[in-house]
């Protein structure tokens, strides 16, 4: 096992010290000790829940590995119904830089920082024409951000190791899906 590899803290997670077999990193070779060897089929992509407005985005690290911190910005949507929704999303990975912000910052920011070996046990994404909320329970705690509207969708969390998000955003997070390591 590679002692500099933060994934070695996750029991049962393979040592990720090889090269990029998937080819989605544009040929960039990571620094020694970075995670990059997810095999094809090792990622569980969850369907996106929400509407079709906004532009597509992908929050995925340069070198595949788990998310360390999630920042969720919530507030009243610009829609005529004025629901309280997720307005912005940004993540930081254990071994990659912080992502850009998708959507927008608001006065309400909820942050969750994962600990080594922490896994998501259950997750809900609630949505209508926007992503209303995200909530999850982990081996160490709970997190909830956004409003109370929308239809709640139970998410298959696979191994519980969250790798990234994909969705659509404009002024709000219009739709949201999650990617987990299958384990």
N, C-alpha and C positions, 0 to 999 in steps of 0.2 A: 504494500500500500504506500501511496505517496503521502508523506506527512504534511505536505503543504496543501494537499487537496482538501478543500472544505467539505466535500461530499463524503469523505471517509468518516465523518461524524455521523452520517446517516447509516444505521445498521442495515445491512443487506444491499446497499447501493453500490454498484460496481465502481472499481477504481477507474477514473476517467482521464487517464494520462496519455491517451493515444492521439491520433490525428482526426481530421474532420471527414468521416465517411459519408456524411449526408450531403456535403458540398454547399451548404447554404451560408457559409461564412466568407464567400468570395475569395477563397484561397489564403486568407489571413491566417498565419500560424500564431497561436497564443503563446504567451510567455511560459516558461517552464513552470510546471505545477498547476496550470489552469485546467479547468474541466472542459472537455470538448468532444468526448468520444461517445455521444449518444448514438446507439445503433438504430438503423431504420426500423420503425415499428415500436420503438420504445417510448414514444410520446403519445399521450391520449388527449386529443383535441376535443373539446366540448363544443357543441353547437352554440352559435351566438343567439342570445335572447334580446329582444327589443325591436326597434324600428329600423327603417332603411334610409333615414336621412343621414347627413354628414358624409365624411370621407372615410375610407377604410384605414385602419391602423393596425400595427403589430407591435406589441411590447415583448420583445424577445431578445435575450442577451447576445453579445458578440460570441461568447463561448458558453454553450448551453449549461445551465446549472440552476439551482433553486433561487427563488426570490428571497431577499433578506427583509425588505421593508416595502409596504404598500401604503401609499398616500391617496386618500379618496376625498375629493372636494364635493360638497353637497350644497344644494340651495334650490330656490324656486326657479322652475323652468321658465323660459320665455314663451311657452305655449299659452294660448288663450285660457286653458283650464288651470294653469299655474300650479302644476303638481310639484312636490318636493322630490327632486331626483338627484342622481349622481351627475355632477357637472364637469368633473375633471379626474384624471387618474395618472399617477406617476409611480414607478417602481424602482427599487435598487436591488441589485443582485449581490450575492456574497462575493463574487469575483469579477464583476463587470461594472462599468460606470452606471450612474443613475440615468434612467430613460428621460426622454423629453416628456413634457406634460401634454397629454391629449385632453381636449376639452378646455376648461378654464379654471383658474383658481377662484375660490370664494372665501368668505369669512369663516366658513365651517370646514375644517380639515380634520379628518380622522386618520390616524396612523397606526399601523400594526407592524411590529418588528418581530420576526421569527427568531427563535433560538436554535442553536445546533440540535439536531435530532428531532426537532418539532415537526409534526405532520398535521395536516388538515384531516379531521375525522368526518366532517359533514359541511356542505356548503349549499347556500340558496342564492340564486340570482332572481330578483323580482323585476318584471318589466311589463310595459305596455308599449307605447310608441317610443319610449325612452327606457333607459335602465334606471329603475326606481331605487333599488338597493342591492347591496351585496352583504351577505353575512356568513360567518363560518365559525365552527368550533374546532379547536386544535387540541393536541395533547397537553397544551399549557394554558389555554385561555379561550376567550370568545372575542369576536369582532362583529360590529354592525355599523354600516354607514349608508346614508341615503334616507329616503322616505318610507312610508308605510303602504304606498299604493302598488299597483301592478299585480300580475299573476306570479306567484312564487314557483320557481322551477328548482327541483332538487338536482344537484349536480353530482355526477359520478366522479368522485375524487381519486379514483385509481389508487396509487400508492400513498396519496396525501402530500406528495412533494410537488409544489406548484412551481412551474417553470416560466410561465408568461401568460399574456392575455392577447386577444385579438378582438376587434370590434369596429365600430363606426363612431365618429365624433364630429361635432361642429361646435356649437355653443354648449352642448351637453354631451354626455356619453350616450349615444343613441342606441347602440347595441353592444353586448359584451359576451365573450366566450373565454374559456380558460384552457390552458394546456398544463397537463400533469405528466410526471414521469410514471409510466405504467408499473414499473417495479416488478 
